[in-house]
């Protein structure tokens, strides 16, 4: 398996994790890479909305794969042309959005080993350079699997005491799982904080490097997770931040 697994995680919801996963995928695809984004937040999926598929009726989803009714490659949606990407490839593997599908898989459960096999099979089946996993917030079995199999883990946190305490727990687990590359992404940073002070404090406290600090940008508030910012605003400060994360993945 040549492709790398990139896990985008946060201890709490609302950190902007899905937005980062989607935009990071777009940046990598624009660089000519073959990328898939998998929404493993089965209980509260939504990354497909950022890709402009909020009202889309999916033929297959990750839920169908986990129930054994389709292959993982059947659940891949080729977003390349829709997003206007010329060189690379970008696939989306959504989770089902209907209440019926969500409650069914939560009630019936599934084999975590199937999810692990899905990671491997989609990388091989689509000849991916990177599989980006948008995880469920917190620490559960799916999150532990995505960490354990990840080549790169980016833990997203805000400058918030609850977020930072949760980040400490996440990093502790990730180190036990021996994740090769662990970085912190500070998101939605208010302008009152200085980047250099945040980096010094966070890196000293958590013994992990900060990949980038994303300010609380009016552009992101305006976008409201309705589209991929890096494609519509390639010269924005946010796009520069995504390129810094992508740079870590290339090392």
C-alpha positions in Angstrom: 0.0 0.0 0.0 1.8 3.1 -1.2 -0.8 5.8 -0.3 -0.7 7.6 3.0 -3.5 7.9 5.6 -4.1 11.4 7.0 -6.4 11.6 10.0 -8.0 15.0 10.8 -9.3 14.9 14.4 -10.6 17.1 17.2 -11.6 16.2 20.7 -14.7 18.4 20.5 -17.1 19.3 17.7 -17.3 22.7 16.1 -13.5 23.1 15.7 -13.7 23.3 11.9 -12.2 19.8 11.4 -14.3 18.9 8.4 -13.7 22.2 6.7 -9.9 21.7 7.0 -10.2 18.1 5.7 -12.1 19.2 2.6 -9.9 22.2 1.8 -6.7 20.2 2.4 -7.9 17.6 0.0 -8.5 20.3 -2.6 -5.0 21.8 -2.2 -3.4 18.3 -2.6 -5.5 17.5 -5.7 -4.6 20.9 -7.3 -1.0 19.8 -6.9 -1.7 16.7 -9.0 -2.2 14.2 -6.2 -4.9 11.5 -6.1 -6.9 12.1 -3.0 -10.0 10.6 -1.3 -11.8 12.1 1.7 -13.7 9.7 3.9 -16.4 10.9 6.3 -16.2 8.5 9.3 -18.3 10.8 11.5 -21.2 8.4 11.0 -23.3 9.8 13.8 -23.2 13.4 12.5 -21.9 13.4 8.9 -21.7 16.6 6.9 -18.4 17.1 4.9 -20.4 16.4 1.7 -22.2 19.8 2.3 -18.8 21.6 1.9 -18.4 19.8 -1.4 -21.7 21.2 -2.6 -23.7 17.9 -2.2 -26.0 19.0 0.6 -29.2 17.9 -1.3 -27.5 15.1 -3.2 -29.0 11.6 -3.1 -26.1 9.2 -2.9 -26.3 5.8 -4.7 -23.8 4.4 -2.1 -22.3 5.6 1.1 -19.8 4.4 3.7 -22.8 3.0 5.6 -23.6 0.7 2.7 -20.0 -0.5 2.6 -20.0 -1.2 6.4 -23.3 -3.1 6.0 -21.7 -5.2 3.2 -24.0 -4.1 0.4 -21.4 -2.4 -1.8 -17.6 -2.2 -2.2 -15.7 0.8 -0.8 -14.9 2.0 -4.3 -18.6 1.9 -5.2 -19.1 4.5 -2.4 -16.5 6.9 -4.0 -17.9 9.9 -5.7 -15.5 11.5 -8.3 -15.5 15.2 -7.5 -12.7 16.2 -9.9 -14.7 17.6 -12.7 -17.4 19.1 -10.5 -14.7 21.1 -8.6 -12.8 22.1 -11.8 -9.6 20.3 -10.8 -7.5 19.8 -13.9 -4.5 17.6 -12.9 -5.1 15.5 -9.8 -8.1 13.4 -8.7 -10.4 14.0 -5.7 -12.9 11.4 -4.5 -15.4 11.8 -1.7 -16.7 8.9 0.4 -19.7 10.3 2.3 -21.7 8.9 5.2 -25.4 8.6 4.9 -27.3 11.8 6.0 -30.8 10.3 6.6 -32.0 9.7 10.1 -33.0 6.2 9.2 -29.5 5.2 7.9 -27.8 6.9 10.9 -29.9 5.2 13.5 -29.7 1.9 11.7 -25.9 1.7 11.7 -25.7 3.0 15.3 -28.2 0.4 16.4 -26.8 -2.5 14.5 -23.1 -1.6 14.7 -20.4 -2.9 12.3 -17.0 -4.5 12.4 -14.2 -2.0 12.9 -12.0 -4.4 11.0 -14.2 -3.7 7.9 -13.5 0.0 8.2 -9.8 -0.7 8.4 -10.0 -2.9 5.3 -11.9 -0.1 3.6 -9.0 2.2 4.2 -6.6 -0.2 2.5 -9.0 -1.2 -0.3 -9.8 2.4 -1.4 -6.2 3.4 -1.4 -5.4 0.4 -3.7 -8.6 0.6 -5.7 -8.2 4.2 -6.6 -4.4 4.3 -6.6 -4.5 7.1 -4.0 -1.6 9.2 -2.9 -3.5 10.2 0.3 -6.6 9.1 2.1 -7.9 11.9 4.3 -10.1 10.7 7.1 -12.6 13.2 8.7 -13.1 11.6 12.1 -15.8 11.6 14.7 -14.9 14.1 17.5 -13.8 12.6 20.8 -12.2 9.2 21.4 -14.2 6.2 20.2 -13.3 2.9 18.4 -13.4 4.5 14.9 -11.2 7.4 16.1 -8.7 5.0 17.6 -8.6 3.0 14.4 -8.1 6.1 12.2 -5.2 7.1 14.6 -3.7 3.7 14.7 -3.5 3.4 10.9 -2.6 7.0 10.3 0.7 8.1 8.8 -0.1 11.7 9.7 -2.4 13.0 12.5 -3.5 16.6 12.6 -5.3 17.5 15.9 -7.5 20.5 15.4 -8.1 22.8 18.5 -9.3 26.2 19.3 -7.8 28.6 21.9 -10.2 27.2 24.4 -9.5 25.5 27.7 -11.9 22.5 27.0 -10.4 22.1 23.5 -6.9 22.2 24.8 -7.5 19.7 27.7 -9.1 17.3 25.1 -6.2 17.8 22.8 -3.9 16.6 25.6 -5.9 13.4 26.0 -5.9 12.9 22.2 -2.1 13.3 21.9 -1.5 10.9 24.8 -3.6 8.2 23.1 -1.9 8.9 19.7 1.5 8.5 21.2 0.5 5.2 22.7 -0.6 4.1 19.3 2.8 5.2 17.9 1.4 7.5 15.2 4.5 8.5 13.1 3.7 12.2 12.6 1.5 14.2 15.0 0.9 17.9 14.5 -1.5 20.4 16.1 -3.6 22.8 14.1 -4.9 25.9 16.0 -8.2 27.0 14.3 -10.4 30.1 14.7 -7.8 32.1 16.5 -9.1 35.5 17.8 -6.9 38.4 16.8 -6.2 39.3 20.4 -3.7 36.4 20.6 -0.2 36.5 19.2 0.8 33.6 17.0 4.3 33.3 18.5 3.0 33.2 22.0 0.4 30.5 21.2 3.0 28.4 19.4 5.5 28.6 22.3 2.8 27.8 24.9 1.2 24.9 23.0 4.4 23.3 21.9 5.9 23.5 25.4 2.7 22.1 27.0 2.0 19.3 24.5 5.4 18.4 23.2 4.1 18.5 19.6 4.7 21.0 16.8 2.0 23.4 15.5 1.5 22.9 11.8 -0.3 26.2 11.3 -2.5 28.7 13.1 -5.7 29.7 11.3 -7.2 33.0 12.3 -10.9 33.6 12.8 -11.3 34.9 9.3 -14.4 36.8 8.0 -14.0 34.9 4.8 -14.6 31.6 6.6 -17.6 33.0 8.4 -19.0 34.2 5.1 -18.4 30.8 3.5 -20.3 29.0 6.2 -19.1 25.6 5.1 -21.1 26.1 1.8 -18.1 25.7 -0.5 -14.4 24.9 -0.7 -12.6 28.2 0.1 -9.2 27.2 -1.3 -10.8 26.7 -4.8 -12.8 29.9 -4.7 -10.1 32.0 -3.0 -6.7 30.5 -3.9 -4.8 33.6 -2.7 -6.4 33.8 0.7 -4.7 33.5 4.1 -6.7 30.4 4.7 -5.4 28.8 1.6 -1.8 29.6 2.7 -2.6 27.8 6.0 -3.8 24.7 4.1 -0.7 24.7 2.1 1.4 24.6 5.3 -0.5 21.5 6.4 0.0 19.9 3.0 3.7 20.7 3.3 3.9 18.6 6.4 2.3 15.7 4.5 5.0 15.9 1.8 7.9 15.5 4.2 
